[in-house]
Structures are given as C-alpha cells and as structure tokens.
Amino acid sequence: MSSPSVYPLAGANLVTAISATAEADPERKAVGFVRHPEREGENALRSYSWLDDRARRIAVLLRAAGLGTGSRVLLLFPQSAEFAAAYAGCLYAGMAAVPAPLPTGTSLETARVVAVARDAEAGAVLTVSDTEAEVRQWAAATGLGGLPLFSVDELPDGAGPDAWRQPEIRADTVAVLQYTSGSTGSPKGVVVTHGALADNVRSFLSGFSLGAGARLGGWLPMYHDMGLFGLLSPALFSGGAAVLMSGSAFLRRPYLWLTLIDRFGIVFSAAPDFAYDYCVRRVKPEEMDRLDLSRWRWAANGSEPVRAGTLRAFTKELAPTGLPPNAMTPCYGLAEATLLVSLSAGELRTRRVDVAELENHRFVEAAAGRPSREVVSCGRPPALEIRVVDPAEGTPVTGDGVGEIRVRGASTARGYWQKPEATAETFVMDADGSGPWLRTGDLGALYEGELYVTGRIKELIIVHGRNIYPHDIEHELRARHAELGTIGAAFSFPTEEGEAVVITHEVNPSVRADQGPGLVTALRATLAREFGLAPAGVVLVSRGRTPRTSSGKVQRRLTARLFRTGKLAQVYADSGAHRLLETLREVNGLHGALPPPA
C-alpha cells in the first residue's frame, strides 16, 4: 500500500488533514470499531476515502437543515466509526461538535445530556440508526423533540459530497465544546478551537514520538477528552488509524483490550490507572500466553491519580507478552488544556515524600522510618508552560513548595461556553502580570524540573477517569432517602491503594444507630446505580455535625480532615470506613479512630 510522502499535520486543521490524506491515499485505513477483537481483522477498518466522503455528506446535510457557520451539533453515539464521520462532518461544515454520552443510562446521565444540549444551544442532533428511536424518545420526553435529528449511516440522497464547499477555518474557530463529566445542574463546555486542537495534537505526536501513519486505539469513549483528543484526533491528523472498541466489552473481559492492541498492531493506547490494575487482576495466565504486545510502545496512564504500584505490577505481569519494559507512561492533562499537559517517557521516576510535610505543602523526601507516600513523576510538558503558585496569592512557589499547578500555551482552551464568570475564575493573570494561566485546581510540585501531582484544591471526585461533583452525590442521596438530613459531604483523598472516596451525611434525629446498616446498604445501592461509585467508606453523622462556613457552605475539606483524624462524630460508620482509617493509621501515620456511635 502506498502512503503520502508528506502528511498535512504542520499548520493544518483536522479538515485539511483528513481531506489531504484521502486524496493522497484514499484506501488507507482511518478508523474502525471492532466488536470481536479475537475474530475481526483489517476489514473492520474504514478508509480515508470513506471518512472524507461521509464527512462531506454530513456537512451538506447540516447546511441544508438551515444550520449556519458556528452552530453547535450534539453527537449522541455508541462507540463507532460513524462517530468519527459525524465529528469530522461537523468540522467540514464549519460547526462545533458537542460530544455527549447516549442518554439511555441512569436518570442523572439523561438529565446531564439535556443540560448539555440546552447550554450549548444545539441546533441539531446526530446519531446512528441503531439508537435513533431511543434518542428520539429521549428528545421528545425532555422538550428537545423540535431539534433536527439525523442518522449518519442512513443519509438522504440529496446529501451529495460534490455539493460540499470547504469552510473558512481560522485558528480561533471553535471546533469542539468538550463538556467535562461533572455536575448535572451547571455543565461547563470547554471551548476548544481549531488552533488549540492542532497545537495539542502536535505536542501529543511529538511527545510520544508518533510518526505519520501510527495506529492508536482502545476502549476510551469518544465523548471523553482522552478518547477524542488522545486517540481519534491524533490518528486522523497524522494519517494514522484509530481502532476502537467498547468500554463495556473491556469491563466484561479486559483481555479483549490487549487482544485489540495485539491484532491491529496498535503502538499507542491510553487508559486511567484503574484499567491497568484491572488487567493485572482479571487477565488469566492462559490468556497472557496468547498475546504479543511487543509493538505496544506507549501505554499512557492518566485521567486519575497514577500509582507507582500499578505501573510496576502491569509491567511485571505483562512482561511475558513482550510488552516493552518502558511502555508504561504516566501523563497529566485536563480538558481545559485540550488534553495533554505533560508526560514522563522512559524510566519510571518516583519520590517517596514525607506525609506530614506534604500536608504542610512541602515536597520533602521522607527519612527512613517516617510516614511517607510514593508520588509518581508526570514528567515534562512537550510544549505548554507549567508553573506552581500559591493558590491564594498567585505568586510562584519556590524550592520544595507545593502549590497549584497552572498552565499556559497555545493548546489551552478559550474558556467556558457562555460562562464569562467561570472563565475569569479559571483563566487568570498571575501576580507578576503574566498570563492568562489556566488554573488546574490540582496541587503539585516541580521537582528537578518534573511535575509531581500531589492532590487537588477543587473538590472533584475522580473515579475511573470520571469527574464527579460532590454536590451531585449529596443532592441525589437526599432526594432518594428521606432518612437523611439537609447536609452531607462527599470527598476523596489519595492513598497508596488509590483514591479513597468517602461519603458522609447527616441523618434525621429519628434515625437510630441500629438502622444504620440498612440505610448505608440503600445508600450504596443508589451510589452504584446512579454514579457507578463504590466508596471506600460511608459514615452517617448527627445533625449539625458537618462543618460549614458562616454563610452555610459545606466545608468538605475540613470534614475530610475530621474523618481522617477520627474526630467526626457519627451515628453509624460501615466496615469500609473503619478499614480505611486503620490503613491510614498504619501506612500514613494519621492517628485516630472512629469514635463509638453517639
């Protein structure tokens, strides 16, 4: 098979990149969705000519529906090659793609997609025929039935590719509104421009040394920034291929993810930390024997705290498959930076730091016998500039200080869609007058020039790569369980075993301690069903015992500190909460125990 001598990456946008590759090498593989990695092969992948033709047809269809330049188009898809066509079609039309999960899951997920559609002021919805009926039903039930809705795998005859005219695309033209997986009540759409997207992809490809035509793939959903900007977009920018599978298939049998990488010669795949740990625990030895992972050059680990134990265990357990010893690559990124901020290539670098000093915002290596925590280096940024500052003053932290990680550069987002106040709070000028800097809300240190992420200021709970807002958890529990009072506090903090999520909530005075086990079981069922969350511990507390500010706001960080030191008065705490405190006492030297029920 021939290939273009020069791929159109430098200075390009995704429209010119795809169309140029399609012209130079029309039968080159571009994207595919693989249902059965053990049985399917190259025929599962679609060509660049297919992708370019379908994108042109979708662009013509959107224009014919009366949508103008800059309109927002909601993408509601299962994992599929058709998603890639719809994504490209929006850009070919000069419109902004708004990826979101299919609104067919929990009530919270459905409500969140409604909020996204309304916040973005979507002008149309794209899906596929397999899910069209469900999407139409959702739209009608939520007052969105008036939006034009099209299945991109069954386009009308009038949507001919020859009618397409390439739109004017500037660096500041909006390409995507990337809604972070957060609150259902006030979703924020990160404004990713074509310039920011191209710059981040260039950094991504250079940082991972991915040449033209590289194959990337995995199970990350395309509505997630890691999937959209970490798998699909880099592949299409560089004339490579994106090979996709479903997340549910991975969860049922993680061996299939590794099989996909083997069978399709994937050199780059990415996942949150939990996924690598899941493979170590669930992939059977006889399955390992059937794998050849020698071509998997980059196994990027990001989207949630990276654990040294996971990196070592995965590398050791998969060594017999031929996995290169330095394939595991810790990364740091966030949607507001389009995706990638930094990566640590090659040898795993960690620092075991003093826990007490860390709580005092100092990054100090622990002396022998001192309580410590091992922190993984997320390396250096390929292009962006990083600084660590005092969160309150905005002044640079020097020496061994820990502060807020701030980022600036060409791939940072333009802000949040139609939210000037939130944009002003997140994209700021620092004390020295430089900026704008993206406030990540994460805490870290620059140690010997490398970034170590130690925690976060923001109260987001990150589980399996998903951002969950504490107030969503607290509100949903109150709405479904009348025994709860009006105040709760959900929080998390890092441990050697990963992120520990704890749910605390006040209960009504009529609730007795002996009712605690049944109520906690019911709360856990709600958390699993609505959030996919299995907290490390659940604690019921008496009315008035949750710390609040003078204006009535819940002080979640203070509540977490009281829990960790055994000073949180409680009506009932489950066994998970007790085990967590025991672990904290033994590993981190955080003395204390849950008091007996009040």
MOUR-V177950 format. One record per residue. N is the residue number from 0. PSI is psi in whole degrees, 0 to 359 (none if undefined). BURIAL is 1 if it has 9 or more other C-alpha atoms within 8 Angstrom, else 0. Layout:
n:N psi:PSI burial:BURIAL
n:N psi:PSI burial:BURIAL
This chain:
n:0 psi:133 burial:0
n:1 psi:166 burial:0
n:2 psi:153 burial:0
n:3 psi:142 burial:0
n:4 psi:330 burial:0
n:5 psi:124 burial:0
n:6 psi:148 burial:1
n:7 psi:40 burial:1
n:8 psi:311 burial:1
n:9 psi:119 burial:0
n:10 psi:6 burial:0
n:11 psi:163 burial:1
n:12 psi:173 burial:1
n:13 psi:330 burial:1
n:14 psi:310 burial:1
n:15 psi:328 burial:1
n:16 psi:311 burial:1
n:17 psi:312 burial:1
n:18 psi:325 burial:1
n:19 psi:319 burial:1
n:20 psi:321 burial:1
n:21 psi:324 burial:1
n:22 psi:319 burial:0
n:23 psi:325 burial:0
n:24 psi:73 burial:1
n:25 psi:330 burial:1
n:26 psi:3 burial:0
n:27 psi:139 burial:1
n:28 psi:135 burial:1
n:29 psi:310 burial:1
n:30 psi:150 burial:1
n:31 psi:151 burial:1
n:32 psi:127 burial:1
n:33 psi:116 burial:1
n:34 psi:325 burial:0
n:35 psi:85 burial:0
n:36 psi:335 burial:1
n:37 psi:336 burial:0
n:38 psi:334 burial:0
n:39 psi:157 burial:1
n:40 psi:212 burial:1
n:41 psi:334 burial:0
n:42 psi:345 burial:0
n:43 psi:348 burial:1
n:44 psi:139 burial:1
n:45 psi:154 burial:1
n:46 psi:169 burial:1
n:47 psi:329 burial:1
n:48 psi:321 burial:1
n:49 psi:314 burial:0
n:50 psi:315 burial:1
n:51 psi:315 burial:1
n:52 psi:314 burial:1
n:53 psi:322 burial:1
n:54 psi:319 burial:1
n:55 psi:316 burial:1
n:56 psi:318 burial:1
n:57 psi:320 burial:1
n:58 psi:316 burial:1
n:59 psi:318 burial:1
n:60 psi:316 burial:1
n:61 psi:320 burial:1
n:62 psi:318 burial:1
n:63 psi:335 burial:0
n:64 psi:1 burial:0
n:65 psi:7 burial:0
n:66 psi:137 burial:1
n:67 psi:175 burial:0
n:68 psi:134 burial:0
n:69 psi:355 burial:1
n:70 psi:154 burial:1
n:71 psi:135 burial:1
n:72 psi:123 burial:1
n:73 psi:127 burial:1
n:74 psi:113 burial:1
n:75 psi:99 burial:1
n:76 psi:148 burial:1
n:77 psi:168 burial:0
n:78 psi:125 burial:1
n:79 psi:160 burial:1
n:80 psi:331 burial:1
n:81 psi:330 burial:1
n:82 psi:315 burial:1
n:83 psi:321 burial:1
n:84 psi:319 burial:1
n:85 psi:318 burial:1
n:86 psi:309 burial:1
n:87 psi:322 burial:1
n:88 psi:320 burial:1
n:89 psi:315 burial:1
n:90 psi:323 burial:1
n:91 psi:335 burial:1
n:92 psi:358 burial:1
n:93 psi:26 burial:1
n:94 psi:171 burial:1
n:95 psi:128 burial:1
n:96 psi:139 burial:1
n:97 psi:87 burial:1
n:98 psi:142 burial:1
n:99 psi:157 burial:1
n:100 psi:155 burial:1
n:101 psi:133 burial:1
n:102 psi:52 burial:1
n:103 psi:14 burial:1
n:104 psi:233 burial:0
n:105 psi:167 burial:0
n:106 psi:326 burial:0
n:107 psi:317 burial:0
n:108 psi:319 burial:1
n:109 psi:315 burial:1
n:110 psi:324 burial:1
n:111 psi:319 burial:1
n:112 psi:324 burial:1
n:113 psi:314 burial:1
n:114 psi:322 burial:1
n:115 psi:313 burial:1
n:116 psi:318 burial:1
n:117 psi:320 burial:0
n:118 psi:319 burial:0
n:119 psi:347 burial:1
n:120 psi:54 burial:0
n:121 psi:138 burial:1
n:122 psi:347 burial:1
n:123 psi:166 burial:1
n:124 psi:134 burial:1
n:125 psi:140 burial:1
n:126 psi:199 burial:1
n:127 psi:165 burial:1
n:128 psi:328 burial:1
n:129 psi:332 burial:0
n:130 psi:3 burial:1
n:131 psi:316 burial:1
n:132 psi:317 burial:0
n:133 psi:319 burial:0
n:134 psi:319 burial:1
n:135 psi:318 burial:1
n:136 psi:316 burial:0
n:137 psi:315 burial:1
n:138 psi:316 burial:1
n:139 psi:321 burial:1
n:140 psi:342 burial:0
n:141 psi:12 burial:0
n:142 psi:15 burial:0
n:143 psi:14 burial:0
n:144 psi:343 burial:1
n:145 psi:350 burial:0
n:146 psi:137 burial:1
n:147 psi:136 burial:0
n:148 psi:129 burial:1
n:149 psi:142 burial:1
n:150 psi:120 burial:1
n:151 psi:349 burial:1
n:152 psi:359 burial:0
n:153 psi:64 burial:0
n:154 psi:144 burial:1
n:155 psi:159 burial:0
n:156 psi:331 burial:0
n:157 psi:346 burial:0
n:158 psi:71 burial:1
n:159 psi:143 burial:1
n:160 psi:334 burial:1
n:161 psi:342 burial:0
n:162 psi:354 burial:0
n:163 psi:138 burial:1
n:164 psi:129 burial:0
n:165 psi:128 burial:0
n:166 psi:163 burial:0
n:167 psi:123 burial:0
n:168 psi:116 burial:0
n:169 psi:170 burial:0
n:170 psi:328 burial:0
n:171 psi:7 burial:0
n:172 psi:134 burial:1
n:173 psi:128 burial:1
n:174 psi:317 burial:1
n:175 psi:140 burial:1
n:176 psi:108 burial:1
n:177 psi:102 burial:1
n:178 psi:120 burial:1
n:179 psi:149 burial:1
n:180 psi:79 burial:0
n:181 psi:226 burial:1
n:182 psi:141 burial:1
n:183 psi:336 burial:1
n:184 psi:324 burial:0
n:185 psi:71 burial:0
n:186 psi:147 burial:1
n:187 psi:123 burial:1
n:188 psi:114 burial:1
n:189 psi:125 burial:1
n:190 psi:105 burial:1
n:191 psi:116 burial:1
n:192 psi:166 burial:1
n:193 psi:323 burial:1
n:194 psi:316 burial:1
n:195 psi:320 burial:1
n:196 psi:312 burial:1
n:197 psi:320 burial:1
n:198 psi:318 burial:1
n:199 psi:322 burial:1
n:200 psi:319 burial:1
n:201 psi:316 burial:1
n:202 psi:320 burial:1
n:203 psi:309 burial:1
n:204 psi:322 burial:1
n:205 psi:320 burial:1
n:206 psi:323 burial:1
n:207 psi:7 burial:0
n:208 psi:47 burial:0
n:209 psi:117 burial:0
n:210 psi:178 burial:0
n:211 psi:136 burial:0
n:212 psi:6 burial:1
n:213 psi:150 burial:1
n:214 psi:127 burial:1
n:215 psi:154 burial:1
n:216 psi:170 burial:1
n:217 psi:196 burial:1
n:218 psi:359 burial:1
n:219 psi:133 burial:1
n:220 psi:148 burial:1
n:221 psi:345 burial:1
n:222 psi:355 burial:1
n:223 psi:142 burial:1
n:224 psi:328 burial:1
n:225 psi:325 burial:1
n:226 psi:313 burial:1
n:227 psi:315 burial:1
n:228 psi:350 burial:1
n:229 psi:348 burial:1
n:230 psi:298 burial:1
n:231 psi:306 burial:1
n:232 psi:314 burial:1
n:233 psi:322 burial:1
n:234 psi:313 burial:1
n:235 psi:329 burial:1
n:236 psi:326 burial:1
n:237 psi:10 burial:1
n:238 psi:21 burial:1
n:239 psi:196 burial:1
n:240 psi:142 burial:1
n:241 psi:118 burial:1
n:242 psi:117 burial:1
n:243 psi:150 burial:1
n:244 psi:173 burial:1
n:245 psi:149 burial:1
n:246 psi:326 burial:1
n:247 psi:324 burial:0
n:248 psi:319 burial:1
n:249 psi:314 burial:1
n:250 psi:325 burial:0
n:251 psi:321 burial:0
n:252 psi:91 burial:1
n:253 psi:339 burial:1
n:254 psi:329 burial:1
n:255 psi:327 burial:1
n:256 psi:313 burial:1
n:257 psi:325 burial:1
n:258 psi:318 burial:1
n:259 psi:315 burial:1
n:260 psi:318 burial:1
n:261 psi:305 burial:1
n:262 psi:328 burial:1
n:263 psi:10 burial:1
n:264 psi:40 burial:1
n:265 psi:130 burial:1
n:266 psi:341 burial:1
n:267 psi:127 burial:1
n:268 psi:155 burial:1
n:269 psi:156 burial:1
n:270 psi:161 burial:1
n:271 psi:165 burial:1
n:272 psi:320 burial:1
n:273 psi:328 burial:0
n:274 psi:322 burial:1
n:275 psi:319 burial:1
n:276 psi:322 burial:1
n:277 psi:319 burial:1
n:278 psi:317 burial:1
n:279 psi:320 burial:1
n:280 psi:333 burial:0
n:281 psi:337 burial:0
n:282 psi:129 burial:1
n:283 psi:152 burial:0
n:284 psi:320 burial:0
n:285 psi:333 burial:0
n:286 psi:320 burial:1
n:287 psi:322 burial:1
n:288 psi:338 burial:0
n:289 psi:0 burial:0
n:290 psi:143 burial:1
n:291 psi:102 burial:1
n:292 psi:25 burial:1
n:293 psi:339 burial:1
n:294 psi:354 burial:1
n:295 psi:93 burial:1
n:296 psi:326 burial:1
n:297 psi:116 burial:1
n:298 psi:88 burial:1
n:299 psi:133 burial:1
n:300 psi:114 burial:1
n:301 psi:193 burial:1
n:302 psi:352 burial:1
n:303 psi:168 burial:1
n:304 psi:132 burial:1
n:305 psi:128 burial:1
n:306 psi:133 burial:1
n:307 psi:322 burial:1
n:308 psi:322 burial:0
n:309 psi:315 burial:1
n:310 psi:316 burial:1
n:311 psi:316 burial:0
n:312 psi:316 burial:1
n:313 psi:316 burial:1
n:314 psi:318 burial:1
n:315 psi:311 burial:0
n:316 psi:329 burial:0
n:317 psi:3 burial:1
n:318 psi:321 burial:1
n:319 psi:343 burial:0
n:320 psi:356 burial:1
n:321 psi:6 burial:1
n:322 psi:125 burial:1
n:323 psi:140 burial:1
n:324 psi:338 burial:0
n:325 psi:22 burial:1
n:326 psi:322 burial:1
n:327 psi:124 burial:1
n:328 psi:105 burial:1
n:329 psi:139 burial:1
n:330 psi:161 burial:1
n:331 psi:135 burial:1
n:332 psi:175 burial:1
n:333 psi:159 burial:1
n:334 psi:324 burial:1
n:335 psi:346 burial:1
n:336 psi:20 burial:1
n:337 psi:303 burial:1
n:338 psi:278 burial:1
n:339 psi:133 burial:1
n:340 psi:307 burial:1
n:341 psi:161 burial:1
n:342 psi:154 burial:1
n:343 psi:98 burial:1
n:344 psi:148 burial:1
n:345 psi:226 burial:0
n:346 psi:137 burial:0
n:347 psi:127 burial:1
n:348 psi:128 burial:0
n:349 psi:163 burial:1
n:350 psi:133 burial:1
n:351 psi:110 burial:1
n:352 psi:155 burial:1
n:353 psi:124 burial:1
n:354 psi:315 burial:1
n:355 psi:319 burial:0
n:356 psi:323 burial:1
n:357 psi:321 burial:1
n:358 psi:340 burial:0
n:359 psi:18 burial:0
n:360 psi:40 burial:1
n:361 psi:137 burial:1
n:362 psi:89 burial:1
n:363 psi:127 burial:1
n:364 psi:138 burial:0
n:365 psi:139 burial:1
n:366 psi:160 burial:0
n:367 psi:133 burial:0
n:368 psi:351 burial:0
n:369 psi:146 burial:0
n:370 psi:132 burial:1
n:371 psi:165 burial:1
n:372 psi:133 burial:1
n:373 psi:126 burial:1
n:374 psi:134 burial:1
n:375 psi:138 burial:1
n:376 psi:131 burial:1
n:377 psi:17 burial:1
n:378 psi:215 burial:1
n:379 psi:155 burial:1
n:380 psi:136 burial:1
n:381 psi:328 burial:1
n:382 psi:322 burial:0
n:383 psi:159 burial:1
n:384 psi:135 burial:0
n:385 psi:140 burial:1
n:386 psi:157 burial:1
n:387 psi:126 burial:1
n:388 psi:162 burial:1
n:389 psi:123 burial:1
n:390 psi:327 burial:0
n:391 psi:319 burial:0
n:392 psi:336 burial:0
n:393 psi:11 burial:1
n:394 psi:143 burial:1
n:395 psi:140 burial:0
n:396 psi:133 burial:1
n:397 psi:168 burial:0
n:398 psi:233 burial:0
n:399 psi:22 burial:1
n:400 psi:151 burial:1
n:401 psi:136 burial:1
n:402 psi:191 burial:1
n:403 psi:135 burial:1
n:404 psi:125 burial:1
n:405 psi:149 burial:1
n:406 psi:144 burial:1
n:407 psi:156 burial:1
n:408 psi:180 burial:0
n:409 psi:339 burial:1
n:410 psi:5 burial:1
n:411 psi:149 burial:1
n:412 psi:166 burial:1
n:413 psi:346 burial:0
n:414 psi:200 burial:1
n:415 psi:141 burial:1
n:416 psi:118 burial:1
n:417 psi:35 burial:0
n:418 psi:76 burial:1
n:419 psi:325 burial:0
n:420 psi:314 burial:0
n:421 psi:322 burial:0
n:422 psi:316 burial:1
n:423 psi:330 burial:0
n:424 psi:333 burial:0
n:425 psi:327 burial:1
n:426 psi:102 burial:1
n:427 psi:162 burial:1
n:428 psi:136 burial:1
n:429 psi:176 burial:1
n:430 psi:333 burial:0
n:431 psi:6 burial:0
n:432 psi:0 burial:0
n:433 psi:160 burial:0
n:434 psi:192 burial:0
n:435 psi:144 burial:1
n:436 psi:139 burial:1
n:437 psi:119 burial:1
n:438 psi:112 burial:1
n:439 psi:337 burial:1
n:440 psi:2 burial:1
n:441 psi:149 burial:1
n:442 psi:145 burial:1
n:443 psi:184 burial:1
n:444 psi:147 burial:1
n:445 psi:106 burial:1
n:446 psi:117 burial:0
n:447 psi:37 burial:0
n:448 psi:1 burial:0
n:449 psi:153 burial:1
n:450 psi:127 burial:1
n:451 psi:117 burial:1
n:452 psi:123 burial:1
n:453 psi:343 burial:1
n:454 psi:202 burial:1
n:455 psi:151 burial:1
n:456 psi:315 burial:0
n:457 psi:157 burial:0
n:458 psi:13 burial:1
n:459 psi:142 burial:1
n:460 psi:123 burial:1
n:461 psi:117 burial:1
n:462 psi:121 burial:1
n:463 psi:40 burial:1
n:464 psi:2 burial:1
n:465 psi:139 burial:1
n:466 psi:121 burial:1
n:467 psi:129 burial:1
n:468 psi:130 burial:1
n:469 psi:321 burial:1
n:470 psi:336 burial:0
n:471 psi:317 burial:1
n:472 psi:310 burial:1
n:473 psi:317 burial:1
n:474 psi:316 burial:0
n:475 psi:321 burial:0
n:476 psi:318 burial:1
n:477 psi:322 burial:1
n:478 psi:334 burial:0
n:479 psi:350 burial:0
n:480 psi:104 burial:0
n:481 psi:342 burial:0
n:482 psi:343 burial:0
n:483 psi:150 burial:1
n:484 psi:202 burial:1
n:485 psi:354 burial:0
n:486 psi:135 burial:1
n:487 psi:170 burial:1
n:488 psi:115 burial:1
n:489 psi:136 burial:1
n:490 psi:170 burial:1
n:491 psi:162 burial:1
n:492 psi:154 burial:0
n:493 psi:143 burial:1
n:494 psi:175 burial:1
n:495 psi:333 burial:0
n:496 psi:2 burial:0
n:497 psi:190 burial:0
n:498 psi:123 burial:1
n:499 psi:118 burial:1
n:500 psi:130 burial:1
n:501 psi:136 burial:1
n:502 psi:122 burial:1
n:503 psi:147 burial:1
n:504 psi:140 burial:1
n:505 psi:148 burial:1
n:506 psi:159 burial:1
n:507 psi:153 burial:1
n:508 psi:337 burial:0
n:509 psi:347 burial:0
n:510 psi:125 burial:1
n:511 psi:161 burial:0
n:512 psi:325 burial:0
n:513 psi:349 burial:0
n:514 psi:351 burial:0
n:515 psi:311 burial:1
n:516 psi:316 burial:1
n:517 psi:319 burial:0
n:518 psi:317 burial:0
n:519 psi:321 burial:1
n:520 psi:317 burial:0
n:521 psi:319 burial:0
n:522 psi:317 burial:1
n:523 psi:323 burial:1
n:524 psi:318 burial:0
n:525 psi:317 burial:1
n:526 psi:321 burial:1
n:527 psi:317 burial:1
n:528 psi:315 burial:1
n:529 psi:334 burial:1
n:530 psi:354 burial:0
n:531 psi:36 burial:0
n:532 psi:131 burial:1
n:533 psi:92 burial:0
n:534 psi:155 burial:1
n:535 psi:329 burial:1
n:536 psi:152 burial:1
n:537 psi:131 burial:1
n:538 psi:128 burial:1
n:539 psi:130 burial:1
n:540 psi:161 burial:1
n:541 psi:157 burial:1
n:542 psi:135 burial:1
n:543 psi:0 burial:0
n:544 psi:356 burial:1
n:545 psi:123 burial:1
n:546 psi:138 burial:1
n:547 psi:158 burial:1
n:548 psi:174 burial:0
n:549 psi:337 burial:0
n:550 psi:2 burial:0
n:551 psi:2 burial:0
n:552 psi:141 burial:0
n:553 psi:133 burial:1
n:554 psi:85 burial:1
n:555 psi:322 burial:1
n:556 psi:322 burial:0
n:557 psi:321 burial:0
n:558 psi:319 burial:1
n:559 psi:320 burial:1
n:560 psi:319 burial:0
n:561 psi:320 burial:1
n:562 psi:312 burial:1
n:563 psi:335 burial:1
n:564 psi:8 burial:1
n:565 psi:23 burial:1
n:566 psi:10 burial:1
n:567 psi:110 burial:1
n:568 psi:134 burial:1
n:569 psi:155 burial:1
n:570 psi:320 burial:1
n:571 psi:140 burial:1
n:572 psi:135 burial:1
n:573 psi:174 burial:1
n:574 psi:329 burial:0
n:575 psi:320 burial:1
n:576 psi:319 burial:1
n:577 psi:318 burial:1
n:578 psi:320 burial:0
n:579 psi:316 burial:1
n:580 psi:324 burial:1
n:581 psi:318 burial:1
n:582 psi:316 burial:1
n:583 psi:320 burial:1
n:584 psi:318 burial:1
n:585 psi:318 burial:0
n:586 psi:316 burial:0
n:587 psi:359 burial:1
n:588 psi:24 burial:0
n:589 psi:94 burial:1
n:590 psi:148 burial:0
n:591 psi:162 burial:1
n:592 psi:153 burial:1
n:593 psi:133 burial:1
n:594 psi:163 burial:1
n:595 psi:157 burial:0
n:596 psi:137 burial:0
n:597 psi:none burial:0
